[in-house]
Every structure is written in structure tokens, then in C-alpha cells.
Amino acid sequence: MAQEFRNVPVYRGGVKACVFDWAGTVCDAGVFAPVLTFQKLFEEEGVPITSAEVRAPMGVHKRLHIQRICQLPEVRKRWTDKKGSPPTDDDAERIYSKSLTATLDLLPANSKMIKGVPETMNKLRKDLGVKIGSSTGYTSEIMAKLKPLAASEGYTPDSYVTSDEVTSGRPGPAMIYLNMVRLDVYPAQAVVKVDDTTSGITAGLNAGCWTVGIAKTGNYVGMTEADMDKADKKELAAKVENAKSILYQAGAHFVIETTRDLPPIVEEINKRMSLGLRP
């Protein structure tokens, strides 16, 4: 008689790695480097775009990001009014070809570490035994410039993965999987994806990981730490709550204000996995 049940392995260990996004999650509070880059590029085309229009598709590969900006109805209308026809894929590719130089020019002034990030990484490593991975919509050329800037402020992940190293970036899981390979970490539920965009959260879910959204310093609040310090508290709180709602609706298991708040979340995930729970 055939068995009615079969034994299935259940992972009951702890978190082995966290894979962090860059801008808005560990550096560049408010995510201004990509915003200013794309605004500059579209301005050069004679078709100015708003910060909100840049932020709408944030988190995907930069080529796809530019294509999606071009597809926004208001941008298409302004482009058509200016040039006589809607933007094409060739137009988007031309803008993308200029984005590397533009980003490299703006990066040094828009790559400052978010307060407390290096100390948080030390705590994750020393107290919780967690490896630090990273993934980004930036290309490897941009990362070559960002890496030493981050290191000078004390942030040195154990793994760096850029969007041009995989067939497709977020919201697909490939950058997370490549981090897992480089970190020699498995299973997927032993990994936490930390990101300030919906595409990053979706990537974590697609990978089978736990996901943590970063609300306050990320794309959906869109403010520097200095601006947040000076902002009206009620207005800022409303923006943070809106960002939290966006990230929860994307499926995030947890949403916190900044990466500094992550260690207790990792401890909570460890408790859940000790009971055999999965993401």
C-alpha cells in the first residue's frame, strides 16, 4: 500500500543573509541620484519631467525605467507636442546611452550613507551572524564608482550584484539568486530582501525570501535626511504612512522606517523560522 504521507524537509535555522538595495535603503536618502539624472537627460531632450514621473517606475533596470517614463501619458504628450511624434524605443535607447555619464557626474553628491547603516551592518554580522548582499538597478560601471564612496563611509557588503550582470533585474529574482550564489547561502527563506521600492519587494517574493520594506528614507517619501529633520512632523508622518502602505500592498512581510530598524526584524524572523514557518 502506497504511503499516504511523505516527509518534507523544513528549514528551522536562522537568517543567513540580507540582500540590500542601495539608493533609498542604505545610501542617498530620498533616492535623488536617479531622479536628478533622468530629469537632466529629459531636459536635454527639450521635454522636462517631474520628480514624480521619474519615481513612478523606480527600482527596475535603468533602460526599462527610461522606457516606462516615455510611456507615461503626460510625458508622451509633452514629447509629441515638442517633437511632433511620440517617443520610440530608439529614443529611449539614446537617452539610456547617455545615462551612465550623467549618473557618474551626479553620484558623488548623491551617495551619502544613511545615518546608522554601517553600525547596523556590524550588528547584523557580529550579533546575528548574517552575511550582507547587495543588489541595484545601477550598472557595474556605476557601482565601480559607488563602491569606494560607500567603503569610505564604512559600508562594505560581502556581495555586489548590478542589474547588467543578470538577464533581467527587479521585479525578477535573478539578482537575489546571484547574491545567494556568491554568498554561498541557501535556502531562499534564510534570506531577507530589504528594499524601498515595490519592484524590490516583488523580487524578494518571487525569490521565496522574507521581504522588508524601507519607508522613510526611500523613494516614496523622497526627502533627504536634512529635509526630514526640518519638515513639519505631521506632514512627514503622513508621507511615511503612505510609503508604508505602498510597500505593504506590494506584499512586504515587514515595513520599517529605516535600515537601522532591521535587527529586531531579523530576530523576529528567526523566531518564526524556528517554529517551521516560511515566508
VMD Tcl script that draws the C-alpha trace (Angstrom):
set ca {
  {0.00 0.00 0.00}
  {1.36 3.39 -1.02}
  {2.24 5.78 1.77}
  {-0.35 8.50 2.35}
  {2.27 10.96 3.59}
  {5.81 11.83 2.64}
  {8.48 13.55 4.68}
  {9.41 17.06 3.54}
  {12.45 18.95 4.93}
  {11.50 22.01 6.96}
  {14.14 24.70 7.43}
  {14.24 25.77 11.08}
  {17.55 27.65 11.08}
  {18.02 31.40 11.18}
  {18.54 34.20 8.69}
  {21.83 33.69 6.86}
  {21.91 36.77 4.63}
  {20.23 40.10 3.95}
  {20.28 41.50 0.42}
  {20.04 45.28 0.44}
  {19.09 47.71 -2.28}
  {21.32 50.79 -2.49}
  {19.70 54.21 -3.11}
  {16.98 54.91 -0.54}
  {17.83 51.82 1.51}
  {21.48 52.22 2.57}
  {22.52 55.48 0.86}
  {21.11 58.54 -0.96}
  {18.08 59.12 1.29}
  {15.18 60.16 -0.90}
  {16.74 58.50 -3.98}
  {17.95 61.66 -5.71}
  {20.77 60.38 -7.94}
  {18.41 58.58 -10.38}
  {15.80 61.36 -10.21}
  {18.24 64.16 -10.98}
  {19.95 62.07 -13.69}
  {16.74 61.38 -15.62}
  {15.44 64.92 -15.18}
  {18.71 66.21 -16.66}
  {18.53 63.80 -19.62}
  {14.92 64.61 -20.50}
  {15.63 68.34 -20.08}
  {18.34 67.95 -22.71}
  {15.68 66.43 -25.00}
  {13.54 69.54 -24.51}
  {10.92 67.54 -22.60}
  {11.14 68.32 -18.86}
  {9.78 65.67 -16.49}
  {8.75 65.88 -12.85}
  {10.24 64.09 -9.87}
  {7.00 62.10 -9.50}
  {7.24 60.91 -13.11}
  {10.78 59.66 -12.53}
  {9.84 57.95 -9.27}
  {6.81 56.05 -10.64}
  {8.81 53.15 -12.22}
  {11.72 53.30 -9.73}
  {13.55 50.06 -8.95}
  {13.74 48.45 -12.38}
  {16.76 48.32 -14.73}
  {17.61 51.82 -15.94}
  {16.91 51.01 -19.60}
  {13.43 49.75 -18.70}
  {13.00 52.71 -16.33}
  {13.53 55.18 -19.19}
  {11.17 53.23 -21.46}
  {8.46 53.37 -18.80}
  {8.93 57.11 -18.28}
  {8.49 57.57 -22.04}
  {5.25 55.56 -21.87}
  {3.67 57.78 -19.21}
  {0.71 59.59 -20.85}
  {1.74 63.10 -19.78}
  {5.35 62.55 -20.87}
  {4.23 61.13 -24.23}
  {2.01 64.19 -24.75}
  {4.77 66.68 -23.93}
  {7.22 64.74 -26.11}
  {4.75 64.67 -29.03}
  {3.98 68.37 -28.64}
  {7.71 69.15 -28.72}
  {8.89 66.76 -31.41}
  {5.78 66.03 -33.49}
  {5.65 62.28 -32.77}
  {5.57 60.03 -29.68}
  {8.83 58.73 -28.17}
  {10.11 55.47 -29.64}
  {12.27 52.67 -28.27}
  {15.16 54.22 -30.22}
  {14.60 57.50 -28.36}
  {14.62 55.66 -25.04}
  {17.81 53.82 -26.01}
  {19.50 57.08 -26.98}
  {18.64 58.58 -23.58}
  {19.84 55.42 -21.85}
  {23.17 55.59 -23.68}
  {23.78 58.98 -22.05}
  {22.65 57.89 -18.57}
  {25.95 56.35 -17.46}
  {27.93 59.58 -17.86}
  {25.12 61.64 -16.32}
  {24.84 59.33 -13.30}
  {28.60 59.27 -12.73}
  {28.61 63.09 -12.73}
  {25.84 63.30 -10.12}
  {26.79 60.30 -7.97}
  {29.42 61.80 -5.62}
  {26.98 64.44 -4.37}
  {24.13 61.92 -4.03}
  {25.66 58.81 -2.46}
  {25.93 59.69 1.23}
  {25.29 56.80 3.61}
  {22.04 56.94 5.55}
  {22.66 57.50 9.27}
  {23.41 54.36 11.23}
  {23.78 52.00 8.26}
  {27.43 50.92 8.86}
  {26.69 50.32 12.55}
  {23.60 48.28 11.64}
  {25.65 46.09 9.28}
  {28.18 45.46 12.04}
  {25.37 44.41 14.39}
  {23.85 42.07 11.79}
  {27.21 40.43 11.19}
  {28.51 40.20 14.75}
  {25.34 39.61 16.77}
  {23.19 37.70 14.27}
  {25.76 36.02 12.02}
  {24.24 37.49 8.87}
  {26.09 37.96 5.56}
  {25.47 41.22 3.67}
  {24.48 41.12 0.00}
  {23.51 43.98 -2.26}
  {21.60 44.49 -5.50}
  {20.81 47.57 -7.55}
  {19.38 48.96 -10.76}
  {22.74 50.65 -11.27}
  {25.20 49.13 -13.75}
  {28.62 47.70 -12.91}
  {30.32 50.89 -14.18}
  {28.31 52.99 -11.72}
  {28.97 50.51 -8.92}
  {32.71 50.78 -9.59}
  {32.44 54.44 -8.57}
  {29.87 53.95 -5.79}
  {31.73 51.07 -4.08}
  {34.73 53.10 -2.84}
  {32.48 56.03 -1.87}
  {30.44 53.67 0.32}
  {33.56 51.98 1.72}
  {34.94 55.36 2.78}
  {31.85 55.74 4.98}
  {32.11 52.22 6.40}
  {29.74 50.23 4.18}
  {31.30 47.15 2.57}
  {28.83 44.40 1.58}
  {30.06 40.84 1.15}
  {28.49 40.67 -2.32}
  {27.75 43.25 -5.03}
  {25.30 42.49 -7.85}
  {24.31 45.01 -10.52}
  {21.44 44.88 -12.99}
  {23.69 44.35 -16.02}
  {25.02 41.09 -14.55}
  {21.70 39.26 -14.95}
  {19.29 38.62 -17.81}
  {16.54 40.59 -16.09}
  {16.60 42.66 -12.90}
  {13.81 43.53 -10.50}
  {11.00 42.53 -10.16}
  {12.55 39.22 -11.18}
  {14.61 37.30 -8.58}
  {17.86 36.90 -10.53}
  {19.93 39.47 -8.61}
  {18.92 37.87 -5.32}
  {19.83 34.41 -6.59}
  {23.23 35.63 -7.81}
  {23.85 37.11 -4.35}
  {22.96 33.72 -2.84}
  {25.45 32.00 -5.14}
  {28.23 34.43 -4.30}
  {27.48 34.32 -0.58}
  {27.04 30.51 -0.65}
  {23.71 30.84 1.16}
  {20.54 28.72 0.94}
  {17.58 28.06 1.21}
  {15.77 31.16 -0.04}
  {13.78 31.51 3.20}
  {17.10 32.06 5.01}
  {17.46 35.31 3.03}
  {15.85 38.70 3.70}
  {15.39 41.17 0.82}
  {15.48 44.78 2.05}
  {14.28 47.42 -0.42}
  {12.47 50.75 -0.62}
  {10.62 50.02 -3.90}
  {7.68 47.80 -4.82}
  {9.73 46.14 -7.57}
  {12.36 45.19 -4.99}
  {9.74 43.72 -2.67}
  {8.23 41.77 -5.56}
  {11.69 40.47 -6.45}
  {12.08 39.16 -2.90}
  {8.70 37.47 -3.01}
  {9.50 35.91 -6.39}
  {12.74 34.58 -4.94}
  {10.95 32.97 -1.97}
  {12.61 35.27 0.58}
  {11.37 37.27 3.52}
  {10.89 40.89 2.49}
  {11.33 44.13 4.45}
  {10.27 47.48 3.02}
  {12.11 50.71 3.89}
  {9.62 53.57 4.08}
  {11.10 56.78 5.47}
  {14.39 57.12 3.60}
  {13.11 55.66 0.35}
  {11.57 56.56 -2.98}
  {8.00 57.17 -1.82}
  {8.86 59.85 0.74}
  {11.60 61.31 -1.46}
  {13.33 63.57 1.06}
  {16.90 63.93 2.26}
  {17.61 63.32 5.94}
  {18.31 67.05 6.37}
  {14.95 67.93 4.82}
  {13.19 65.39 7.03}
  {14.78 66.93 10.12}
  {13.32 70.32 9.15}
  {9.95 69.08 7.87}
  {6.59 69.53 9.58}
  {6.18 66.41 11.73}
  {2.58 65.76 10.74}
  {3.29 66.15 7.03}
  {6.32 63.88 7.26}
  {4.38 61.28 9.25}
  {1.67 61.28 6.57}
  {4.26 60.72 3.83}
  {5.87 57.87 5.78}
  {2.48 56.21 6.37}
  {1.72 56.46 2.65}
  {5.08 54.85 1.84}
  {4.40 52.07 4.35}
  {1.01 51.43 2.75}
  {2.53 51.21 -0.74}
  {5.15 48.69 0.43}
  {2.64 46.59 2.41}
  {0.32 46.50 -0.59}
  {3.24 45.22 -2.66}
  {3.41 42.24 -0.29}
  {6.22 43.15 2.13}
  {6.23 40.90 5.20}
  {7.53 43.79 7.31}
  {7.88 47.54 6.74}
  {10.21 49.69 8.82}
  {11.20 53.34 8.64}
  {14.95 52.95 8.09}
  {17.52 50.18 7.76}
  {18.60 50.98 11.35}
  {15.39 49.28 12.49}
  {16.24 45.94 10.85}
  {17.99 43.86 13.58}
  {14.83 43.28 15.69}
  {13.00 42.23 12.50}
  {15.69 39.64 11.76}
  {15.28 38.35 15.32}
  {11.51 38.06 14.77}
  {12.04 36.19 11.50}
  {14.41 33.82 13.31}
  {11.68 33.10 15.89}
  {9.17 32.35 13.15}
  {11.53 30.04 11.29}
  {12.38 28.18 14.50}
  {8.71 27.18 14.51}
  {8.97 25.94 10.94}
  {7.21 28.96 9.41}
  {8.09 30.08 5.89}
  {7.74 33.48 4.16}
}
mol new
graphics top color blue
foreach p $ca { graphics top sphere $p radius 0.5 }
foreach p [lrange $ca 0 end-1] q [lrange $ca 1 end] { graphics top cylinder $p $q radius 0.2 }
display resetview
